[in-house]
Amino acid sequence: MPEQEEEDFLLWPEHEDALDLFMRCQTQWRVGGLGQVTGFCYESVIALANIYKYDDLKTVLDDLQVMEIRAIEILNKEQK
């Protein structure tokens, strides 16, 4: 697989907590029998979120799910 160049990106302050939680959950993916990523293990996501005590957990989880959906698309596409 060819190396990919890193790209800079702008992170709005209101999305910092969602990105933080997303990164903390990087080992919490559920994978189906054929190796397809199906989403996060939300029991673990909620446990981590409670440990780190985000101020607005509902918004953080809403934003996390947006990132999760896109990540699933990318991860499953790379696996093909």
DSSP file with accessible surface (Angstrom, degrees, kcal/mol):
  #  RESIDUE AA STRUCTURE BP1 BP2  ACC     N-H-->O    O-->H-N    N-H-->O    O-->H-N    TCO  KAPPA ALPHA  PHI   PSI    X-CA   Y-CA   Z-CA
    1    1 A M              0   0  194      0, 0.0     3,-0.1     0, 0.0     2,-0.0   0.000 360.0 360.0 360.0 128.2    0.0    0.0    0.0
    2    2 A P        -     0   0  109      0, 0.0     2,-0.1     0, 0.0     0, 0.0  -0.352 360.0-103.7 -68.6 146.8    1.5    3.4   -1.0
    3    3 A E        -     0   0  196      1,-0.0     2,-0.4    -2,-0.0     0, 0.0  -0.468  33.6-135.8 -69.0 142.3    2.2    5.9    1.8
    4    4 A Q        -     0   0  150     -2,-0.1     2,-0.2    -3,-0.1    -1,-0.0  -0.804  16.4-117.8-100.6 141.5   -0.3    8.7    2.0
    5    5 A E        -     0   0  181     -2,-0.4     2,-0.2     1,-0.1    -1,-0.0  -0.536  31.3-115.3 -73.3 139.4    0.7   12.3    2.5
    6    6 A E        -     0   0  187     -2,-0.2     2,-0.4     1,-0.0    -1,-0.1  -0.525  29.1-151.4 -73.0 144.2   -0.5   13.9    5.7
    7    7 A E        -     0   0  167     -2,-0.2     2,-0.1     0, 0.0    -1,-0.0  -0.945  10.8-126.3-118.3 139.2   -2.9   16.7    5.2
    8    8 A D        -     0   0  164     -2,-0.4     2,-0.3     2,-0.0     0, 0.0  -0.481  31.4-174.2 -74.1 152.7   -3.4   19.7    7.5
    9    9 A F        -     0   0  154     -2,-0.1     2,-0.5     2,-0.0     0, 0.0  -0.986  24.8-119.9-146.6 158.6   -6.9   20.4    8.7
   10   10 A L        -     0   0  142     -2,-0.3     2,-0.6     2,-0.0    -2,-0.0  -0.853  22.6-161.7-100.1 129.2   -8.7   23.0   10.7
   11   11 A L        -     0   0   60     -2,-0.5     5,-0.1     3,-0.0    -2,-0.0  -0.957  14.3-138.1-113.7 116.0  -10.5   21.9   13.8
   12   12 A W    >   -     0   0  142     -2,-0.6     3,-2.5     1,-0.1     4,-0.4  -0.491  21.7-120.2 -69.4 142.6  -13.1   24.2   15.2
   13   13 A P  G >  S+     0   0   92      0, 0.0     3,-1.5     0, 0.0     4,-0.4   0.835 110.7  62.9 -54.8 -34.0  -13.0   24.5   19.0
   14   14 A E  G 3  S+     0   0  121      1,-0.3     4,-0.2     2,-0.1     3,-0.1   0.615 104.2  49.2 -70.1  -9.0  -16.6   23.2   19.3
   15   15 A H  G <> S+     0   0   63     -3,-2.5     4,-2.3     1,-0.1    -1,-0.3   0.404  81.3  96.2-107.7   2.9  -15.5   19.9   17.8
   16   16 A E  H <> S+     0   0  107     -3,-1.5     4,-2.6    -4,-0.4     5,-0.2   0.901  84.2  49.5 -61.0 -43.4  -12.4   19.3   20.0
   17   17 A D  H  > S+     0   0   64     -4,-0.4     4,-2.7     2,-0.2    -1,-0.2   0.904 110.2  50.7 -65.1 -39.6  -14.2   17.1   22.5
   18   18 A A  H  > S+     0   0    1      2,-0.2     4,-2.7    -4,-0.2    -1,-0.2   0.921 112.4  46.2 -64.9 -42.5  -15.7   14.9   19.7
   19   19 A L  H  X S+     0   0   44     -4,-2.3     4,-2.6     2,-0.2     5,-0.2   0.924 111.4  53.1 -65.4 -40.8  -12.3   14.4   18.1
   20   20 A D  H  X S+     0   0   57     -4,-2.6     4,-2.1    -5,-0.2    -2,-0.2   0.946 112.5  43.6 -58.5 -48.1  -10.8   13.7   21.5
   21   21 A L  H  X S+     0   0    0     -4,-2.7     4,-1.6     2,-0.2    -1,-0.2   0.915 111.0  55.2 -65.5 -40.7  -13.4   11.0   22.2
   22   22 A F  H  < S+     0   0   41     -4,-2.7     3,-0.4     1,-0.2    -1,-0.2   0.933 110.2  46.0 -56.8 -45.8  -13.1    9.6   18.6
   23   23 A M  H >< S+     0   0   91     -4,-2.6     3,-1.3     1,-0.2    -1,-0.2   0.882 110.2  53.4 -67.0 -36.7   -9.3    9.2   19.1
   24   24 A R  H 3< S+     0   0   93     -4,-2.1     3,-0.4     1,-0.2    -1,-0.2   0.767 109.0  51.1 -68.2 -23.6   -9.8    7.6   22.6
   25   25 A C  T >< S+     0   0    0     -4,-1.6     3,-2.7    -3,-0.4    -1,-0.2   0.285  71.7 115.6 -96.0  11.8  -12.2    5.0   21.0
   26   26 A Q  T <  S+     0   0  121     -3,-1.3     3,-0.3     1,-0.3    -1,-0.2   0.701  80.4  45.3 -61.7 -17.1   -9.9    4.0   18.2
   27   27 A T  T 3  S+     0   0  112     -3,-0.4    -1,-0.3     1,-0.2    -2,-0.1   0.250  95.3  81.0-104.4  14.3   -9.7    0.4   19.6
   28   28 A Q    <   +     0   0   51     -3,-2.7    13,-2.8     2,-0.1     2,-0.2   0.027  59.0 131.9-110.4  26.6  -13.5    0.1   20.2
   29   29 A W  E     -A   40   0A  56     -3,-0.3     2,-0.4    11,-0.2    11,-0.2  -0.557  51.0-136.3 -79.3 141.9  -14.6   -0.7   16.7
   30   30 A R  E     -A   39   0A 114      9,-3.8     8,-2.7    -2,-0.2     9,-1.0  -0.819  21.2-162.7 -92.5 138.2  -17.0   -3.6   16.1
   31   31 A V  E     -A   37   0A  87     -2,-0.4     6,-0.2     6,-0.2     5,-0.1  -0.985   9.2-135.3-127.1 132.1  -16.1   -5.8   13.2
   32   32 A G    >   -     0   0   32      4,-3.3     3,-2.1    -2,-0.4     6,-0.0  -0.142  37.7 -88.5 -77.5 177.5  -18.4   -8.3   11.4
   33   33 A G  T 3  S+     0   0   89      1,-0.3    -1,-0.1     2,-0.1    -2,-0.0   0.751 126.8  49.8 -60.7 -27.1  -17.6  -11.8   10.3
   34   34 A L  T 3  S-     0   0  161      2,-0.1    -1,-0.3     0, 0.0     3,-0.1   0.259 124.1 -99.8 -96.5  11.5  -16.3  -10.7    7.0
   35   35 A G  S <  S+     0   0   19     -3,-2.1     2,-0.3     1,-0.3    -2,-0.1   0.532  74.6 146.2  85.4   5.6  -14.0   -8.1    8.5
   36   36 A Q        -     0   0   71      1,-0.1    -4,-3.3    -5,-0.1     2,-0.3  -0.613  51.9-123.2 -78.2 131.5  -16.4   -5.2    7.7
   37   37 A V  E     -A   31   0A  19     -2,-0.3    -6,-0.2    -6,-0.2    39,-0.1  -0.593  29.9-179.9 -72.1 129.7  -16.3   -2.4   10.3
   38   38 A T  E     -     0   0A  88     -8,-2.7     2,-0.3     1,-0.4    -7,-0.2   0.598  48.3 -79.0-109.2 -15.8  -19.9   -2.0   11.6
   39   39 A G  E     -A   30   0A   5     -9,-1.0    -9,-3.8    33,-0.1    -1,-0.4  -0.845  61.7 -40.3 143.4-178.6  -19.5    0.8   14.1
   40   40 A F  E     -A   29   0A   6     -2,-0.3     2,-1.1   -11,-0.2   -11,-0.2  -0.437  49.8-115.0 -76.5 153.6  -18.3    1.6   17.6
   41   41 A C    >>  -     0   0   23    -13,-2.8     4,-1.9   -16,-0.2     3,-0.6  -0.792  33.4-162.0 -81.8 100.5  -19.0   -0.6   20.7
   42   42 A Y  H 3> S+     0   0   62     -2,-1.1     4,-2.6     1,-0.2     5,-0.3   0.744  81.9  64.9 -70.6 -19.7  -21.1    2.0   22.4
   43   43 A E  H 3> S+     0   0  128      1,-0.2     4,-1.9     2,-0.2    -1,-0.2   0.944 109.8  40.7 -62.3 -42.6  -20.9    0.4   25.8
   44   44 A S  H <> S+     0   0   36     -3,-0.6     4,-2.7     2,-0.2    -2,-0.2   0.883 112.7  54.6 -71.4 -39.4  -17.1    1.2   25.7
   45   45 A V  H  X S+     0   0    0     -4,-1.9     4,-2.7     2,-0.2    -2,-0.2   0.946 110.9  45.2 -60.0 -47.1  -17.7    4.7   24.1
   46   46 A I  H  X S+     0   0   60     -4,-2.6     4,-2.6     2,-0.2    -1,-0.2   0.905 111.5  53.1 -65.6 -39.7  -20.1    5.7   26.9
   47   47 A A  H  X S+     0   0   50     -4,-1.9     4,-1.9    -5,-0.3    -1,-0.2   0.938 112.4  44.4 -60.8 -45.7  -17.7    4.3   29.6
   48   48 A L  H  X S+     0   0   37     -4,-2.7     4,-2.3     2,-0.2    -2,-0.2   0.916 111.7  53.0 -64.4 -42.4  -14.8    6.4   28.1
   49   49 A A  H  X>S+     0   0    1     -4,-2.7     4,-1.0     1,-0.2     5,-0.8   0.900 109.7  48.8 -61.1 -38.7  -17.0    9.4   27.8
   50   50 A N  H  <5S+     0   0   88     -4,-2.6    -1,-0.2     2,-0.2    -2,-0.2   0.864 108.9  53.0 -70.2 -34.4  -18.0    9.1   31.4
   51   51 A I  H  <5S+     0   0  111     -4,-1.9    -2,-0.2     1,-0.2    -1,-0.2   0.927 115.4  39.8 -63.9 -43.8  -14.4    8.8   32.5
   52   52 A Y  H  <5S-     0   0  104     -4,-2.3    -1,-0.2    -5,-0.1    -2,-0.2   0.526  99.5-142.9 -89.8  -5.1  -13.3   11.9   30.7
   53   53 A K  T  <5 -     0   0  160     -4,-1.0    -3,-0.2    -5,-0.2     2,-0.1   0.907  14.3-156.3  48.7  65.9  -16.5   13.9   31.7
   54   54 A Y    > < -     0   0   25     -5,-0.8     3,-0.6     1,-0.1    -1,-0.1  -0.479  16.4-129.4 -70.2 142.8  -17.2   16.0   28.6
   55   55 A D  T 3  S+     0   0  163      1,-0.3     2,-0.5    -2,-0.1    -1,-0.1   0.902 101.2  26.1 -62.1 -46.0  -19.3   19.1   29.3
   56   56 A D  T 3> S+     0   0   84      1,-0.2     4,-2.3     2,-0.1    -1,-0.3  -0.697  71.1 171.8-121.6  76.3  -22.0   18.5   26.6
   57   57 A L  H <> S+     0   0   47     -3,-0.6     4,-2.9    -2,-0.5     5,-0.2   0.860  74.3  57.9 -60.0 -36.6  -22.0   14.7   26.1
   58   58 A K  H  > S+     0   0  142      1,-0.2     4,-2.3     2,-0.2    -1,-0.2   0.953 110.8  42.4 -59.8 -47.8  -25.1   14.7   23.9
   59   59 A T  H  > S+     0   0   57     -3,-0.2     4,-2.7     2,-0.2     5,-0.2   0.909 112.9  53.5 -65.6 -40.5  -23.4   17.1   21.4
   60   60 A V  H  X S+     0   0    8     -4,-2.3     4,-2.7     1,-0.2    -2,-0.2   0.936 111.3  45.9 -60.1 -44.5  -20.1   15.2   21.6
   61   61 A L  H  X S+     0   0   31     -4,-2.9     4,-2.3     2,-0.2    -2,-0.2   0.893 110.8  52.7 -68.0 -37.5  -21.9   11.9   20.8
   62   62 A D  H  X S+     0   0   66     -4,-2.3     4,-1.3    -5,-0.2    -2,-0.2   0.944 113.7  43.2 -60.0 -47.4  -23.8   13.5   18.0
   63   63 A D  H  X S+     0   0   39     -4,-2.7     4,-1.9     1,-0.2    -2,-0.2   0.887 110.7  56.2 -66.3 -38.9  -20.6   14.8   16.5
   64   64 A L  H  X S+     0   0    0     -4,-2.7     4,-2.9    -5,-0.2    -1,-0.2   0.912 104.0  53.9 -59.6 -40.9  -18.8   11.5   17.1
   65   65 A Q  H  X S+     0   0   86     -4,-2.3     4,-2.4     2,-0.2    -1,-0.2   0.865 104.6  54.2 -66.3 -32.6  -21.5    9.6   15.1
   66   66 A V  H  X S+     0   0   99     -4,-1.3     4,-1.7     2,-0.2    -1,-0.2   0.946 112.8  43.2 -63.8 -44.9  -20.9   11.9   12.1
   67   67 A M  H  X S+     0   0   56     -4,-1.9     4,-2.7     1,-0.2    -2,-0.2   0.895 111.6  55.4 -67.3 -38.4  -17.2   11.0   12.2
   68   68 A E  H  X S+     0   0   16     -4,-2.9     4,-2.7     2,-0.2    -2,-0.2   0.923 105.2  51.7 -60.1 -45.8  -18.0    7.3   12.8
   69   69 A I  H  X S+     0   0  100     -4,-2.4     4,-1.7     1,-0.2    -1,-0.2   0.925 113.5  43.9 -59.5 -45.3  -20.2    7.1    9.7
   70   70 A R  H  X S+     0   0  141     -4,-1.7     4,-2.2     1,-0.2    -1,-0.2   0.913 112.4  52.7 -67.6 -40.3  -17.5    8.6    7.5
   71   71 A A  H  X S+     0   0   16     -4,-2.7     4,-3.3     1,-0.2     5,-0.3   0.901 105.9  54.2 -63.0 -39.9  -14.8    6.4    9.1
   72   72 A I  H  X S+     0   0   34     -4,-2.7     4,-2.5     1,-0.2     5,-0.3   0.927 108.5  49.7 -59.2 -45.2  -16.8    3.3    8.5
   73   73 A E  H  X S+     0   0  103     -4,-1.7     4,-1.9    -5,-0.2    -2,-0.2   0.937 115.3  43.1 -58.1 -47.2  -17.1    4.2    4.8
   74   74 A I  H  X S+     0   0   65     -4,-2.2     4,-2.5     2,-0.2    -2,-0.2   0.937 114.9  48.2 -67.2 -47.7  -13.3    4.8    4.6
   75   75 A L  H  X S+     0   0   61     -4,-3.3     4,-1.2     1,-0.2    -1,-0.2   0.904 114.5  45.3 -62.5 -42.1  -12.3    1.7    6.6
   76   76 A N  H  X S+     0   0   22     -4,-2.5     4,-0.8    -5,-0.3    -1,-0.2   0.851 111.8  52.4 -72.2 -31.5  -14.5   -0.6    4.6
   77   77 A K  H >< S+     0   0  166     -4,-1.9     3,-0.7    -5,-0.3    -2,-0.2   0.917 108.0  51.4 -67.8 -41.1  -13.4    0.8    1.3
   78   78 A E  H 3< S+     0   0  103     -4,-2.5    -1,-0.2     1,-0.2    -2,-0.2   0.797 104.6  58.7 -65.6 -26.9   -9.8    0.3    2.2
   79   79 A Q  H 3<        0   0  100     -4,-1.2    -1,-0.2    -5,-0.2    -2,-0.2   0.767 360.0 360.0 -76.6 -22.7  -10.4   -3.3    3.1
   80   80 A K    <<        0   0  197     -4,-0.8    -3,-0.0    -3,-0.7    -4,-0.0  -0.146 360.0 360.0 -70.3 360.0  -11.8   -4.2   -0.4
